[in-house]
Amino acid sequence: MFSPSGEQFEIAFGDQEAVVVEVGGGLRSYRAAGRELIDGYDAGEMCPSGRGQVLMPWPNRLARGAYAFAGRDLQLPVNEPSTGAAIHGLVRWAAWSVAERDSHRVVVGHDLPPQPGYPFALTIRIEYALSAEGLRVSTTATNVGGDPCPFGAGAHPYLRPGSPIVDPALLHLPARSVLQVEADGMPVGDAPVEGTEFDFLRPRPLGGTTLDHCFTDLQPGDDGLTRVRFASTADSGAGVTLWVDEAYPYLMLYTGDDRPDVSRRSMAIEPMTCPPQAFRTGRDVVRLESGDSFRGNWGLAPVAAEAVVAG
């Protein structure tokens, strides 16, 4: 019988295990020391609420699915009727194949053909690799068509902080700005987080804050990586860190309050190369000339609550 998520690509290193899936090429499970660090789903289940999915060639929403590029007006299918938007790209339900595989790493690939609304051709490869430092996700997308194309990338993991609900968990989010949005979730400007309910520049409990917001103006460490830390204080060592390199200047945080399967038991922390609506506004859209490639990295690792407190 065919699994709704297709073939399961399992990798392991030490006490870490991860499962990548054929359908969508996403991350279904990531476990360390016997504990799930992400809110995944069963192999026999169709991926719910975007859990662990790959978001390309654009992340998040595009109002009415309409945009212009290189003097052409283009129309993508609207696949979120409640907002009238095209959401999260074109590869979430596509079949991905294995390009390389070892015990601790797997490279999956998908060739995206030209189609209505996105008449461009991409070859995409994603490497999921486990090491002593945790899980590293490396994405390469190459324009294999003859014309320039717009591109954006994202990922949709839901992080589990080690507590039954996210409210008491400590969150450290080194982002100085949050995008202001209209009722339909479309951004209209940036605002500083300092002194607001969105200020997690210093670690503090999430509390009752409802998040479906995009953060930017990230503050990387000396190694150039920005780290978001999320951990329960009730279980030492039960937290998780998500890191991004400079290719991902936006992070979407979503507490899932409107989705019963994830509502406040986990939180999506989504690396994104561009903000919502980017194909319409042009903000930080990657322009790939024919033959050019995008490369970006993000990852996950266990973290103790004490490390979150220390920042």
C-alpha angles and dihedrals in degrees: 000000000000115000114229087234094044124220117003117229108201124193131177142187123177107315093344126100130177135181124207119190135222095224106073096351090250137142112267099174141007118182131178125184089352096306127111111236093188133046098245133162141239123279090240093053130090107241107269127208093359092290110184094344128154115242112207150182083010133005127223125357135343112191112243088346089265126132142142128234131175091350095310126116109221133189124203124194113270105235101169104064094180091066100021090237140133104235138198102350135267108294105065094099099027124112115256125196133211114256098173134003137185131161093269102030143039131189116206125189142194131185110215110206125208112274141164109300093015108047093176134103125231135178109206128192126180124189118202109193132176123207140148087285094058131249121344121194114197120186128195121181120181128193103230094173128092098247134060114266138197116243141183132168137203145156132216113212119158110216123217112210096197098261126098090246131022098235099090095039120110115243124197110186114171096202121122099194138047126197115245112225141196123235091276091056095254115140121245101174148327128272133187114255096210112121094005133104087263094061109115095146085121116043114263138149115282089228116175095330111139112214131196094138140126117229128198142161086080120197111221126198126244090280092059094251124121113217127201113195124198121176145153117240090209095068117040112226094013098116135097136224124210116196133187134190126224092281089074109056094162133065123192114205119196127176092192095228092157094050114074094199093063105013108149094327089097137004129227112229105185124193109215134180092208137017129256114291092022097140088059099041098033091225110158093336109161110235109208116197117208107292095012122127136211118216128188141157137207133159152177134233139167116263134186120235089239089062090052091052090050090052 
